[in-house]
Amino acid sequence: MSIKQVRTIVHLELNDEHFYFGSMKSLFDRFSPEDLGISYSSLRKYNLSPLKPYKNEKCTIRKGVIVTSHKEKTDSAESI
């Protein structure tokens, strides 16, 4: 049986390029507030959500989910 996992993803559109991050923190580890036109704390206060993307003259930041399936490890002794 496989169990599906749902994870948050942050999508950044900047200069006609698309970048994907596992958190807002990782977004700001790669890009500065000057690059994005917004600070980390301001974006957190904005309450980014799938229905409420952030957009300014520099970028668009969206929050969504990615669904993955979790493969169960099988014990090699069991499969013999």
C-alpha angles and dihedrals in degrees: 000000000000123000119214117227124205117208133182117246129190115210119201123194109194127161092347090305127114125219129181127207136180093225143005088251091060089049090058091045087065103032130039126229087250090056092051102033092233135074125237093248093049092050090050090052090049090068096225111209139161088267095041114051120178117239133177137152092282106043151347120235120194131182121212144142134261120206117214132176119235115223114215116229113238120212108243090220090058093054094055 
